[in-house]
Protein backbone atom coordinates (compact mmCIF):
# COMPACT_ATOMS: atom_id res chain seq x y z
CA UNK A 1 0.00 0.00 0.00
CA UNK A 2 2.84 2.39 0.65
CA UNK A 3 4.05 1.84 -2.90
CA UNK A 4 0.82 3.24 -4.33
CA UNK A 5 1.21 6.47 -2.32
CA UNK A 6 4.86 6.76 -3.37
CA UNK A 7 4.12 6.56 -7.10
CA UNK A 8 1.68 9.53 -7.27
CA UNK A 9 4.05 11.71 -5.21
CA UNK A 10 6.91 10.89 -7.50
CA UNK A 11 4.75 11.54 -10.56
CA UNK A 12 3.66 14.90 -9.11
CA UNK A 13 7.29 15.84 -8.42
CA UNK A 14 8.37 15.01 -11.98
CA UNK A 15 5.36 16.90 -13.38
CA UNK A 16 6.27 20.02 -11.37
CA UNK A 17 9.85 19.89 -12.69
CA UNK A 18 8.65 19.53 -16.28
CA UNK A 19 6.21 22.44 -15.98
CA UNK A 20 8.87 24.63 -14.32
CA UNK A 21 11.31 23.85 -17.12
CA UNK A 22 8.77 24.69 -19.80
CA UNK A 23 7.82 27.99 -18.16
CA UNK A 24 11.47 28.96 -17.71
CA UNK A 25 12.33 28.04 -21.30
CA UNK A 26 9.51 30.22 -22.62
CA UNK A 27 10.78 33.38 -20.91
CA UNK A 28 11.22 36.03 -23.58
CA UNK A 29 14.37 38.11 -23.65
CA UNK A 30 13.79 41.67 -24.78
CA UNK A 31 16.94 42.02 -26.86
CA UNK A 32 17.67 43.33 -30.32
CA UNK A 33 21.03 42.59 -31.84
CA UNK A 34 22.08 42.96 -35.43
CA UNK A 35 25.58 42.74 -36.83
CA UNK A 36 26.91 43.54 -40.26
CA UNK A 37 29.83 41.75 -41.88
CA UNK A 38 32.60 44.05 -43.07
CA UNK A 39 33.53 42.82 -46.58
CA UNK A 40 37.09 41.42 -46.84
CA UNK A 41 37.69 42.66 -43.24
CA UNK A 42 38.44 46.12 -44.69
CA UNK A 43 36.19 48.89 -43.31
CA UNK A 44 36.20 51.96 -45.60
CA UNK A 45 34.83 55.36 -44.61
CA UNK A 46 32.08 54.96 -47.19
CA UNK A 47 30.61 51.87 -45.46
CA UNK A 48 28.28 53.09 -42.73
CA UNK A 49 26.20 50.15 -41.49
CA UNK A 50 22.72 51.06 -40.29
CA UNK A 51 20.38 49.27 -37.93
CA UNK A 52 16.66 49.77 -37.23
CA UNK A 53 14.69 48.54 -34.26
CA UNK A 54 11.25 49.24 -32.83
CA UNK A 55 10.66 50.47 -29.30
CA UNK A 56 7.18 49.77 -27.94
CA UNK A 57 7.72 50.26 -24.20
CA UNK A 58 8.74 53.86 -23.42
CA UNK A 59 8.55 53.29 -19.66
CA UNK A 60 11.37 50.74 -19.66
CA UNK A 61 15.09 51.43 -19.53
CA UNK A 62 17.47 50.01 -22.13
CA UNK A 63 21.19 49.35 -22.40
CA UNK A 64 22.78 50.17 -25.77
CA UNK A 65 25.92 48.37 -26.87
CA UNK A 66 28.32 48.43 -29.77
CA UNK A 67 29.34 44.92 -30.80
CA UNK A 68 32.63 44.70 -32.67
CA UNK A 69 34.53 41.67 -33.94
CA UNK A 70 38.16 42.04 -35.05
CA UNK A 71 41.17 39.86 -35.72
CA UNK A 72 44.26 39.61 -33.55
CA UNK A 73 46.15 41.44 -36.31
CA UNK A 74 44.27 44.72 -35.66
CA UNK A 75 46.99 47.34 -35.11
CA UNK A 76 45.37 49.65 -32.58
CA UNK A 77 44.09 49.41 -28.99
CA UNK A 78 41.01 51.43 -29.84
CA UNK A 79 38.68 52.48 -32.63
CA UNK A 80 36.96 55.82 -33.12
CA UNK A 81 33.34 55.60 -34.28
CA UNK A 82 30.75 58.14 -35.35
CA UNK A 83 27.41 56.80 -34.09
CA UNK A 84 24.25 58.31 -35.56
CA UNK A 85 20.95 58.07 -33.70
CA UNK A 86 17.56 58.96 -35.13
CA UNK A 87 14.37 58.69 -33.10
CA UNK A 88 10.93 58.65 -34.76
CA UNK A 89 10.21 61.97 -36.48
CA UNK A 90 13.56 63.55 -35.55
CA UNK A 91 16.76 64.29 -37.43
CA UNK A 92 19.88 62.19 -36.94
CA UNK A 93 22.24 63.19 -34.13
CA UNK A 94 25.88 62.07 -34.34
CA UNK A 95 28.25 61.37 -31.50
CA UNK A 96 31.93 60.51 -31.72
CA UNK A 97 32.75 57.52 -29.58
CA UNK A 98 36.09 55.95 -28.69
CA UNK A 99 35.82 52.22 -28.16
CA UNK A 100 38.74 50.80 -26.18
CA UNK A 101 39.57 47.33 -27.51
CA UNK A 102 42.50 46.52 -25.25
CA UNK A 103 45.84 47.65 -23.92
CA UNK A 104 49.46 46.69 -24.43
CA UNK A 105 49.69 45.52 -20.80
CA UNK A 106 46.49 43.45 -20.60
CA UNK A 107 45.86 42.46 -24.21
CA UNK A 108 42.49 42.42 -25.94
CA UNK A 109 39.23 42.97 -24.06
CA UNK A 110 36.15 40.86 -24.78
CA UNK A 111 36.01 37.21 -25.69
CA UNK A 112 38.44 35.55 -28.03
CA UNK A 113 38.62 32.35 -29.95
CA UNK A 114 41.84 31.63 -31.78
CA UNK A 115 42.67 34.96 -33.52
CA UNK A 116 39.15 36.46 -33.48
CA UNK A 117 37.99 38.81 -30.72
CA UNK A 118 34.49 40.06 -29.98
CA UNK A 119 33.76 43.02 -27.75
CA UNK A 120 30.41 44.29 -26.51
CA UNK A 121 30.55 47.70 -24.82
CA UNK A 122 27.96 50.16 -23.57
CA UNK A 123 27.80 53.34 -25.64
CA UNK A 124 25.88 55.24 -22.97
CA UNK A 125 26.69 56.06 -19.34
CA UNK A 126 24.02 53.63 -18.17
CA UNK A 127 20.46 52.64 -19.00
CA UNK A 128 18.48 55.06 -21.17
CA UNK A 129 14.79 55.60 -21.80
CA UNK A 130 13.36 56.20 -25.23
CA UNK A 131 10.85 59.08 -25.21
CA UNK A 132 8.87 57.98 -28.25
CA UNK A 133 7.53 54.63 -29.35
CA UNK A 134 8.41 53.67 -32.91
CA UNK A 135 11.30 52.92 -35.20
CA UNK A 136 14.79 53.97 -34.11
CA UNK A 137 17.63 54.15 -36.60
CA UNK A 138 21.33 53.81 -35.78
CA UNK A 139 24.32 54.15 -38.09
CA UNK A 140 27.97 53.47 -37.35
CA UNK A 141 30.98 54.82 -39.26
CA UNK A 142 34.65 54.31 -38.51
CA UNK A 143 36.58 57.58 -38.28
CA UNK A 144 40.12 56.32 -37.82
CA UNK A 145 42.92 57.86 -39.91
CA UNK A 146 43.40 54.66 -41.89
CA UNK A 147 41.07 54.06 -44.83
CA UNK A 148 40.10 51.31 -45.30
CA UNK A 149 40.60 50.09 -41.75
CA UNK A 150 41.91 46.50 -41.89
CA UNK A 151 41.11 43.53 -39.64
CA UNK A 152 37.58 44.58 -38.61
CA UNK A 153 35.19 41.70 -39.25
CA UNK A 154 31.77 42.80 -37.94
CA UNK A 155 30.08 45.81 -36.39
CA UNK A 156 26.69 45.82 -34.74
CA UNK A 157 24.24 47.29 -32.25
CA UNK A 158 22.67 45.51 -29.28
CA UNK A 159 19.69 46.91 -27.35
CA UNK A 160 18.71 45.15 -24.11
CA UNK A 161 15.70 45.92 -21.98
CA UNK A 162 16.78 46.36 -18.37
CA UNK A 163 14.81 44.11 -16.04
C-alpha positions as CSV (number, residue, x, y, z in Angstrom):
1,X,0.0,0.0,0.0
2,X,2.8,2.4,0.6
3,X,4.1,1.8,-2.9
4,X,0.8,3.2,-4.3
5,X,1.2,6.5,-2.3
6,X,4.9,6.8,-3.4
7,X,4.1,6.6,-7.1
8,X,1.7,9.5,-7.3
9,X,4.0,11.7,-5.2
10,X,6.9,10.9,-7.5
11,X,4.8,11.5,-10.6
12,X,3.7,14.9,-9.1
13,X,7.3,15.8,-8.4
14,X,8.4,15.0,-12.0
15,X,5.4,16.9,-13.4
16,X,6.3,20.0,-11.4
17,X,9.9,19.9,-12.7
18,X,8.7,19.5,-16.3
19,X,6.2,22.4,-16.0
20,X,8.9,24.6,-14.3
21,X,11.3,23.8,-17.1
22,X,8.8,24.7,-19.8
23,X,7.8,28.0,-18.2
24,X,11.5,29.0,-17.7
25,X,12.3,28.0,-21.3
26,X,9.5,30.2,-22.6
27,X,10.8,33.4,-20.9
28,X,11.2,36.0,-23.6
29,X,14.4,38.1,-23.6
30,X,13.8,41.7,-24.8
31,X,16.9,42.0,-26.9
32,X,17.7,43.3,-30.3
33,X,21.0,42.6,-31.8
34,X,22.1,43.0,-35.4
35,X,25.6,42.7,-36.8
36,X,26.9,43.5,-40.3
37,X,29.8,41.8,-41.9
38,X,32.6,44.0,-43.1
39,X,33.5,42.8,-46.6
40,X,37.1,41.4,-46.8
41,X,37.7,42.7,-43.2
42,X,38.4,46.1,-44.7
43,X,36.2,48.9,-43.3
44,X,36.2,52.0,-45.6
45,X,34.8,55.4,-44.6
46,X,32.1,55.0,-47.2
47,X,30.6,51.9,-45.5
48,X,28.3,53.1,-42.7
49,X,26.2,50.1,-41.5
50,X,22.7,51.1,-40.3
51,X,20.4,49.3,-37.9
52,X,16.7,49.8,-37.2
53,X,14.7,48.5,-34.3
54,X,11.3,49.2,-32.8
55,X,10.7,50.5,-29.3
56,X,7.2,49.8,-27.9
57,X,7.7,50.3,-24.2
58,X,8.7,53.9,-23.4
59,X,8.5,53.3,-19.7
60,X,11.4,50.7,-19.7
61,X,15.1,51.4,-19.5
62,X,17.5,50.0,-22.1
63,X,21.2,49.4,-22.4
64,X,22.8,50.2,-25.8
65,X,25.9,48.4,-26.9
66,X,28.3,48.4,-29.8
67,X,29.3,44.9,-30.8
68,X,32.6,44.7,-32.7
69,X,34.5,41.7,-33.9
70,X,38.2,42.0,-35.1
71,X,41.2,39.9,-35.7
72,X,44.3,39.6,-33.6
73,X,46.2,41.4,-36.3
74,X,44.3,44.7,-35.7
75,X,47.0,47.3,-35.1
76,X,45.4,49.6,-32.6
77,X,44.1,49.4,-29.0
78,X,41.0,51.4,-29.8
79,X,38.7,52.5,-32.6
80,X,37.0,55.8,-33.1
81,X,33.3,55.6,-34.3
82,X,30.7,58.1,-35.4
83,X,27.4,56.8,-34.1
84,X,24.3,58.3,-35.6
85,X,21.0,58.1,-33.7
86,X,17.6,59.0,-35.1
87,X,14.4,58.7,-33.1
88,X,10.9,58.6,-34.8
89,X,10.2,62.0,-36.5
90,X,13.6,63.5,-35.6
91,X,16.8,64.3,-37.4
92,X,19.9,62.2,-36.9
93,X,22.2,63.2,-34.1
94,X,25.9,62.1,-34.3
95,X,28.2,61.4,-31.5
96,X,31.9,60.5,-31.7
97,X,32.8,57.5,-29.6
98,X,36.1,55.9,-28.7
99,X,35.8,52.2,-28.2
100,X,38.7,50.8,-26.2
101,X,39.6,47.3,-27.5
102,X,42.5,46.5,-25.3
103,X,45.8,47.7,-23.9
104,X,49.5,46.7,-24.4
105,X,49.7,45.5,-20.8
106,X,46.5,43.5,-20.6
107,X,45.9,42.5,-24.2
108,X,42.5,42.4,-25.9
109,X,39.2,43.0,-24.1
110,X,36.2,40.9,-24.8
111,X,36.0,37.2,-25.7
112,X,38.4,35.6,-28.0
113,X,38.6,32.3,-30.0
114,X,41.8,31.6,-31.8
115,X,42.7,35.0,-33.5
116,X,39.1,36.5,-33.5
117,X,38.0,38.8,-30.7
118,X,34.5,40.1,-30.0
119,X,33.8,43.0,-27.8
120,X,30.4,44.3,-26.5
121,X,30.5,47.7,-24.8
122,X,28.0,50.2,-23.6
123,X,27.8,53.3,-25.6
124,X,25.9,55.2,-23.0
125,X,26.7,56.1,-19.3
126,X,24.0,53.6,-18.2
127,X,20.5,52.6,-19.0
128,X,18.5,55.1,-21.2
129,X,14.8,55.6,-21.8
130,X,13.4,56.2,-25.2
131,X,10.8,59.1,-25.2
132,X,8.9,58.0,-28.2
133,X,7.5,54.6,-29.4
134,X,8.4,53.7,-32.9
135,X,11.3,52.9,-35.2
136,X,14.8,54.0,-34.1
137,X,17.6,54.2,-36.6
138,X,21.3,53.8,-35.8
139,X,24.3,54.2,-38.1
140,X,28.0,53.5,-37.3
141,X,31.0,54.8,-39.3
142,X,34.7,54.3,-38.5
143,X,36.6,57.6,-38.3
144,X,40.1,56.3,-37.8
145,X,42.9,57.9,-39.9
146,X,43.4,54.7,-41.9
147,X,41.1,54.1,-44.8
148,X,40.1,51.3,-45.3
149,X,40.6,50.1,-41.8
150,X,41.9,46.5,-41.9
151,X,41.1,43.5,-39.6
152,X,37.6,44.6,-38.6
153,X,35.2,41.7,-39.3
154,X,31.8,42.8,-37.9
155,X,30.1,45.8,-36.4
156,X,26.7,45.8,-34.7
157,X,24.2,47.3,-32.3
158,X,22.7,45.5,-29.3
159,X,19.7,46.9,-27.4
160,X,18.7,45.1,-24.1
161,X,15.7,45.9,-22.0
162,X,16.8,46.4,-18.4
163,X,14.8,44.1,-16.0
